[in-house]
């Protein structure tokens, strides 16, 4: 009988790297649950992306190209459970990557951007802050409902799921990681 193999791939955001709390603790949980973890340290994005559709598209193309290069040797067939954990623009990159390769993956979406919802693999869960300046809460809520994706909203949290109150933010992180843990356990 073949040993169960699990893989978790981290698709970060532009400024939200794999060593930031949401991705760092997700990888820690995954390792504890027996997942192999591949972080994608893509880089070299243009300055001033927010609010600039051309720079956002260029950033997506940069991240996708780097993800393709970093993952080109991955033998997807050896894994029985593949989870893509993504943040911000990484939600678009991970979804596009999975679709282009026909991968059967589960998705954890941290502060997804609207462009990701055209092709997000399900099952998935999403986390969004209601004070996120990068994505409209109403549009994210509607997109999640249409796709059948459970959405965990954090009141007054920004694009990093933080409020500025460190004690509250630690509590938010604990609640988010409970959701991640439950999702990883299936």
C-alpha positions as CSV (number, residue, x, y, z in Angstrom):
1,X,0.0,0.0,0.0
2,X,1.3,3.5,-0.9
3,X,2.1,5.9,1.9
4,X,-0.1,8.9,2.1
5,X,1.7,12.0,0.8
6,X,0.5,15.5,1.5
7,X,1.8,18.8,0.1
8,X,1.1,22.4,1.0
9,X,2.4,25.2,-1.2
10,X,2.5,28.8,0.0
11,X,1.7,31.5,-2.6
12,X,2.5,34.8,-0.8
13,X,1.4,38.3,-1.7
14,X,3.5,41.2,-3.0
15,X,4.7,42.4,0.4
16,X,3.3,39.6,2.5
17,X,6.0,37.0,2.3
18,X,6.0,33.4,3.6
19,X,7.6,34.4,6.9
20,X,4.6,36.7,7.8
21,X,2.1,35.3,10.4
22,X,-0.7,33.9,8.3
23,X,1.6,31.9,6.0
24,X,4.2,31.1,8.7
25,X,1.7,29.6,11.1
26,X,-0.2,27.8,8.3
27,X,3.1,26.1,7.4
28,X,3.8,25.2,11.0
29,X,0.4,23.6,11.3
30,X,0.8,21.7,8.0
31,X,4.2,20.4,9.1
32,X,2.7,19.1,12.3
33,X,0.0,17.3,10.3
34,X,2.6,15.6,8.1
35,X,2.6,17.9,5.1
36,X,5.6,18.6,3.0
37,X,5.7,22.5,2.6
38,X,7.0,24.4,-0.4
39,X,7.2,28.2,0.1
40,X,7.4,30.3,-3.0
41,X,9.7,33.3,-2.4
42,X,8.8,35.3,-5.5
43,X,10.2,38.8,-5.8
44,X,11.0,41.8,-8.0
45,X,7.5,43.4,-8.2
46,X,7.1,46.9,-9.5
47,X,6.5,49.7,-7.0
48,X,3.1,51.3,-6.5
49,X,0.9,48.3,-7.5
50,X,-2.2,49.2,-5.4
51,X,-4.8,50.9,-7.6
52,X,-2.8,50.4,-10.8
53,X,-4.4,47.7,-12.9
54,X,-1.4,47.5,-15.3
55,X,1.1,47.0,-12.4
56,X,-1.2,44.5,-10.8
57,X,-1.4,42.5,-14.0
58,X,2.4,42.7,-14.4
59,X,2.8,41.6,-10.8
60,X,0.6,38.6,-11.4
61,X,2.6,37.7,-14.5
62,X,5.9,38.0,-12.5
63,X,4.6,35.8,-9.7
64,X,3.1,33.2,-12.0
65,X,6.3,32.9,-14.0
66,X,8.4,32.5,-10.8
67,X,5.9,30.0,-9.4
68,X,6.1,27.9,-12.6
69,X,9.9,28.0,-12.4
70,X,10.0,27.1,-8.7
71,X,7.5,24.3,-9.0
72,X,8.6,22.8,-12.4
73,X,10.2,19.7,-10.8
74,X,7.3,18.9,-8.6
75,X,5.8,15.5,-9.1
76,X,2.1,16.3,-8.4
77,X,1.0,12.7,-9.0
78,X,2.8,11.5,-5.9
79,X,0.6,13.5,-3.6
80,X,-2.8,12.4,-2.4
81,X,-3.6,15.7,-0.8
82,X,-2.5,19.1,-2.2
83,X,-3.3,22.3,-0.4
84,X,-2.5,25.7,-1.9
85,X,-2.3,28.5,0.8
86,X,-2.4,31.9,-0.8
87,X,-2.4,35.5,0.2
88,X,-3.7,38.5,-1.8
89,X,-2.3,38.3,-5.4
90,X,-1.1,34.8,-4.5
91,X,-4.8,33.8,-4.6
92,X,-4.9,34.6,-8.3
93,X,-1.5,33.0,-9.0
94,X,-2.4,29.7,-7.1
95,X,-5.8,29.5,-8.8
96,X,-4.4,30.1,-12.3
97,X,-1.6,27.6,-11.6
98,X,-3.9,24.9,-10.5
99,X,-6.3,25.5,-13.4
100,X,-3.6,25.5,-16.1
101,X,-2.3,22.2,-14.8
102,X,-5.6,20.5,-14.0
103,X,-4.5,19.9,-10.4
104,X,-7.0,18.6,-7.9
105,X,-6.2,20.9,-4.9
106,X,-7.8,22.4,-1.9
107,X,-7.4,26.1,-1.3
108,X,-6.9,28.4,1.7
109,X,-7.4,32.0,0.6
110,X,-6.1,34.8,2.9
111,X,-7.4,38.2,1.9
112,X,-8.3,37.1,-1.7
113,X,-8.5,39.7,-4.4
114,X,-11.6,39.7,-6.7
115,X,-9.7,38.6,-9.8
116,X,-9.1,35.2,-8.2
117,X,-12.7,34.1,-8.1
118,X,-13.0,33.2,-11.8
119,X,-11.2,29.9,-11.2
120,X,-10.6,29.1,-7.6
121,X,-10.3,25.4,-7.0
122,X,-12.8,24.1,-4.4
123,X,-13.0,22.9,-1.7
124,X,-11.7,26.2,-0.4
125,X,-12.1,28.6,2.6
126,X,-11.4,32.3,2.6
127,X,-10.5,34.9,5.2
128,X,-11.2,38.6,4.7
129,X,-11.0,41.7,6.8
130,X,-13.8,44.2,6.5
131,X,-11.4,47.1,6.4
132,X,-9.3,45.6,3.6
133,X,-8.4,48.5,1.2
134,X,-7.4,46.0,-1.6
135,X,-10.8,44.2,-1.9
136,X,-14.4,45.2,-1.4
137,X,-16.1,43.2,1.3
138,X,-19.4,43.0,-0.5
139,X,-17.8,41.7,-3.7
140,X,-15.7,39.1,-1.8
141,X,-18.8,38.0,0.1
142,X,-20.9,37.6,-3.1
143,X,-18.0,35.8,-4.9
144,X,-17.6,33.3,-2.0
145,X,-21.3,32.7,-1.9
146,X,-21.5,32.1,-5.6
147,X,-18.6,29.6,-5.5
148,X,-19.8,27.9,-2.3
149,X,-16.7,29.0,-0.4
150,X,-17.0,29.5,3.4
151,X,-15.9,33.1,4.2
152,X,-14.6,34.1,7.6
153,X,-14.9,37.8,8.0
154,X,-12.9,39.7,10.6
155,X,-14.5,43.1,11.5
156,X,-12.3,46.1,11.1
157,X,-9.3,44.1,10.0
158,X,-7.0,45.2,7.1
159,X,-5.4,43.3,4.3
160,X,-3.1,41.5,6.8
161,X,-6.2,40.6,9.0
162,X,-4.9,43.0,11.6
163,X,-6.6,45.9,13.4
164,X,-3.7,47.7,14.9
165,X,-4.5,46.4,18.5
166,X,-1.8,43.8,19.1
167,X,-3.8,41.9,21.7
168,X,-6.9,41.8,19.4
169,X,-4.6,40.8,16.5
170,X,-3.1,37.9,18.4
171,X,-6.7,36.7,19.1
172,X,-7.6,37.0,15.5
173,X,-4.6,35.0,14.4
174,X,-5.5,32.3,16.9
175,X,-9.1,32.1,15.5
176,X,-7.8,32.1,11.9
177,X,-5.4,29.3,12.6
178,X,-8.2,27.2,14.2
179,X,-10.0,27.5,10.9
180,X,-6.8,26.6,9.0
181,X,-6.2,23.6,11.2
182,X,-9.8,22.3,10.8
183,X,-9.5,22.7,7.0
184,X,-6.2,20.9,6.8
185,X,-7.6,18.0,8.9
186,X,-10.3,17.7,6.3
